[in-house]
Amino acid sequence: MTVSVDGVQETEAMIAFRVPAYAENFKILRNGKEENLTEDHGYIKISGKMYKETFEISFDAEPVFVHANPQVRVDSAKVAVVKGPLVYCVEEADNGENLSSVMVNTDQKIEETYDDELLEGCSVLHITGKKISEKGWNEGILYQNRKVELEDVKLTLVPYCYWGNRENGEMLVWMKELFYM
């Protein structure tokens, strides 16, 4: 991202840039030269004489799994996937029905690809997980005394802000976390 200051005359000034919590390796180049950065309460403040300035801001934002505070009871033992300010979701269009039966292991690396065709181009995330198998469940039977069987699944996640733009179907942000004990 580039921020330009175009003053009428050289003036003593201070400009503050917010550093988002998700930003890793935050850097600012001032007129092509790296600034010595000191963060203060979430801001980088640059002071001095300014006239015509260009600030080039860069940082890394990798996709990560996040947990909700345990007091958010509905999301207890669940995870979501975010990349920078974007929240991602799984949709039935990519992952099939009954998304509430999906579980993921958070020890994996989240893969990212760019899909030129999907929604006029967007970053898509890929993870693996498990899904509760529906094999052996006859229609109309709600309860059985049996062990849960899990199947391997590959999941595709799209930015939450884009869900529902391809076809009708369910969507899920908070997925059950798969624990091995």
C-alpha positions in Angstrom: 0.0 0.0 0.0 1.3 3.5 -0.8 0.3 6.7 1.1 1.4 10.0 -0.4 1.6 13.4 1.3 1.6 16.4 -1.1 2.2 19.5 1.0 2.2 23.1 -0.2 5.4 23.8 1.7 7.8 21.9 4.0 6.2 21.6 7.4 7.1 19.9 10.7 4.5 17.1 11.0 3.8 13.7 12.4 1.9 10.9 10.7 0.7 7.7 12.5 0.1 4.4 10.8 -2.0 1.8 12.5 -0.3 -1.6 12.8 -3.0 -4.4 12.6 -2.6 -7.2 15.1 -2.4 -9.7 12.2 0.5 -7.9 10.5 3.8 -9.6 10.5 7.1 -8.1 9.3 5.5 -4.6 9.2 7.8 -2.2 7.1 7.5 1.4 5.9 9.7 2.9 3.2 9.7 6.7 3.3 10.6 8.0 -0.2 12.2 4.6 -0.9 14.3 4.4 2.3 13.4 2.1 5.2 12.3 3.9 8.3 13.5 3.0 11.8 10.1 1.9 13.3 9.0 1.9 16.9 5.5 0.8 17.7 3.6 2.7 20.3 0.2 1.3 21.4 -0.5 -0.2 18.0 0.8 2.8 15.9 4.0 3.6 14.1 4.6 7.4 14.4 6.8 9.2 11.9 7.8 12.8 12.7 9.9 15.4 10.9 9.8 17.8 8.1 7.4 16.8 5.4 6.7 18.2 2.0 6.2 15.7 -0.7 6.5 12.2 0.9 5.7 8.7 -0.2 5.2 6.0 2.3 5.2 2.4 1.1 3.7 0.0 3.6 4.2 -3.7 3.5 3.6 -6.6 5.8 2.8 -10.3 5.8 -0.5 -11.8 6.8 -0.6 -15.6 6.7 -3.8 -17.6 7.1 -4.2 -18.9 10.6 -6.6 -20.8 12.8 -8.2 -18.8 15.6 -10.2 -19.8 18.7 -12.9 -17.9 20.4 -12.8 -16.9 24.0 -14.2 -19.9 26.1 -17.0 -17.7 27.3 -18.4 -17.6 23.7 -20.1 -20.9 24.4 -21.5 -21.6 21.0 -17.9 -21.6 19.5 -16.2 -23.6 22.3 -13.9 -26.2 20.9 -14.2 -24.8 17.5 -11.9 -22.9 15.2 -12.2 -20.4 12.3 -9.7 -19.5 9.6 -8.6 -15.9 9.0 -6.0 -14.2 6.8 -5.4 -10.7 7.8 -8.8 -9.0 8.1 -10.6 -11.6 6.1 -12.6 -14.4 7.8 -12.9 -17.6 5.6 -15.8 -20.1 5.5 -16.5 -23.5 4.0 -19.5 -23.7 1.6 -21.6 -26.6 0.4 -20.7 -25.6 -3.2 -17.1 -26.8 -2.6 -17.4 -29.2 0.3 -20.7 -31.0 0.1 -23.6 -31.3 2.6 -23.7 -31.5 6.3 -20.8 -29.2 7.1 -21.5 -29.4 10.8 -20.0 -32.9 10.8 -16.6 -31.5 9.7 -13.6 -31.4 12.1 -10.1 -30.0 11.5 -6.7 -30.5 13.1 -5.1 -27.1 13.7 -1.5 -28.5 13.5 -1.5 -28.4 9.7 -0.3 -25.7 7.4 -3.0 -23.8 5.6 -2.5 -23.8 1.8 -3.4 -20.8 -0.3 -4.1 -20.5 -4.0 -5.5 -17.8 -6.2 -8.5 -18.7 -8.3 -8.9 -16.3 -11.3 -12.3 -17.8 -12.1 -13.9 -17.9 -8.7 -15.9 -14.7 -8.0 -13.8 -12.8 -10.5 -10.7 -13.8 -8.7 -9.9 -14.4 -5.0 -7.6 -16.2 -2.6 -8.9 -19.7 -1.7 -7.6 -21.7 1.3 -7.3 -25.4 1.5 -7.1 -27.6 4.6 -7.6 -31.3 5.4 -10.0 -32.6 8.0 -12.3 -35.4 9.0 -16.0 -35.7 8.5 -18.4 -38.0 10.4 -19.4 -40.8 8.1 -23.1 -41.3 7.2 -22.4 -44.9 6.1 -24.6 -47.4 7.9 -27.2 -44.9 8.9 -30.6 -45.8 7.4 -32.9 -43.0 6.6 -35.3 -42.3 9.4 -33.0 -43.7 12.2 -32.0 -40.8 14.4 -30.0 -42.7 17.2 -27.9 -45.8 17.3 -25.5 -47.3 19.8 -22.4 -47.3 17.6 -19.0 -45.7 17.3 -18.5 -42.6 15.2 -16.6 -43.3 12.0 -14.6 -40.5 10.4 -13.7 -40.0 6.7 -10.8 -37.9 5.4 -11.9 -34.7 3.6 -10.2 -31.9 1.8 -11.8 -28.6 2.5 -11.9 -25.5 0.4 -12.5 -22.1 2.1 -13.5 -18.9 0.5 -13.7 -15.4 2.0 -16.8 -15.1 4.1 -17.8 -11.9 2.4 -18.2 -13.9 -0.8 -20.4 -16.8 0.4 -23.7 -17.4 -1.2 -22.7 -16.0 -4.6 -22.5 -19.2 -6.5 -25.4 -21.5 -5.5 -27.7 -22.1 -2.6 -26.3 -24.2 0.2 -25.1 -24.2 3.7 -22.0 -22.4 5.0 -19.8 -22.7 8.1 -17.2 -20.4 9.7 -16.7 -22.2 13.1 -15.5 -25.8 12.6 -15.1 -28.4 15.3 -11.4 -28.8 16.3 -10.2 -32.4 16.0 -8.4 -33.5 19.2 -6.3 -36.5 19.5 -6.1 -37.7 23.1 
